[in-house]
Amino acid sequence: MTNPNQCANLYDDKEVLGDCLGSQKQITAAYNTFAGECVDPRLRSAFLNILDEEHRIQADIFSDLNSKGWYLPEQADKQKIQQTRTKLTQG
């Protein structure tokens, strides 16, 4: 496929944004590891700043998908939330 228009028609907006969200999840996981295992405080700070920015990008993508009804996380059952809260506080 050499025609850019043919490539553009392969994926719709939902698929592209879904792929972007998946990529952002991987990126934030990597920067989290880098920051957590960094010895130099200045470099750690830089990684944490980048991580914060990447989380904002991820949140924007999630919000866009969610607002269009393309990514609707299941709501947690209130009883399960309370059971988990109780379990963690008794720890």
C-alpha positions, -999 to 999 in steps of 0.1 A, spaced: 0 0 0 17 32 -11 -13 55 -11 -16 73 23 -54 76 19 -57 38 17 -38 35 50 -60 61 67 -91 42 59 -79 10 76 -88 21 111 -116 42 125 -113 67 153 -123 42 180 -96 18 170 -69 45 167 -78 60 202 -80 25 217 -45 18 204 -32 51 217 -47 43 252 -29 9 252 3 25 241 0 51 269 -5 24 295 28 8 284 46 41 283 35 50 318 45 16 331 80 20 316 85 55 330 73 44 364 99 16 364 126 40 352 118 66 379 116 39 407 149 24 398 169 56 391 199 64 413 204 100 403 179 123 420 179 148 391 172 121 365 145 106 388 129 140 389 130 143 352 114 108 348 87 117 373 79 149 354 76 129 321 55 103 339 31 130 351 28 143 316 22 109 301 -5 102 327 -22 135 317 -21 123 280 -35 89 290 -63 106 310 -72 128 280 -74 98 257 -95 79 282 -118 108 286 -122 111 249 -130 74 245 -153 74 275 -172 105 264 -180 89 230 -192 57 247 -163 37 232 -146 27 265 -170 22 294 -154 6 324 -177 -16 344 -188 0 376 -176 -18 408 -202 -34 430 -207 -14 461 -207 -45 483 -174 -57 468 -159 -23 474 -169 -24 511 -156 -59 515 -122 -49 500 -121 -18 522 -129 -39 553 -102 -65 544 -76 -38 538 -83 -20 571 -81 -52 591 -48 -61 575 
